[in-house]
């Protein structure tokens, strides 16, 4: 685009217009526009990268959750009381066994809660990045 530069002021109605100043303002505006377009392009690229990272983290979280569930199920199956009834001489033995099972379940739930808290803190710290 070719614009003829005029250095002398031009009369337009009752106002005097400095064409050189208008040209400088136009050039500055075009430069700002180009800078903003470039910033927008970089922001869009960064958004794509962050979405990809988020997707990867979600996949990893899902995989780890499934793995935790499998380990938890395997562990609880190992420590669960037998489904076949045992013959015991006194009622205190079965009460002791159920207390042990309750304690084991409580430990397992605490472990799951601790793992969930760690995952949550890692997710929160990743969102800040």
Secondary structure, DSSP 8 states (H G I E B T S, - for coil): -------S-EEETTEEE-HHHHHHHHHHHHHHHHHHHHHHHHHHHHHHHHHHHHHHHHHHHHHHHHHHHHHHHHHHHHHS--SS----SSHHHHHHHHHHHHHHHHHHHHHHHHHHHHHHHHHHHHHH-
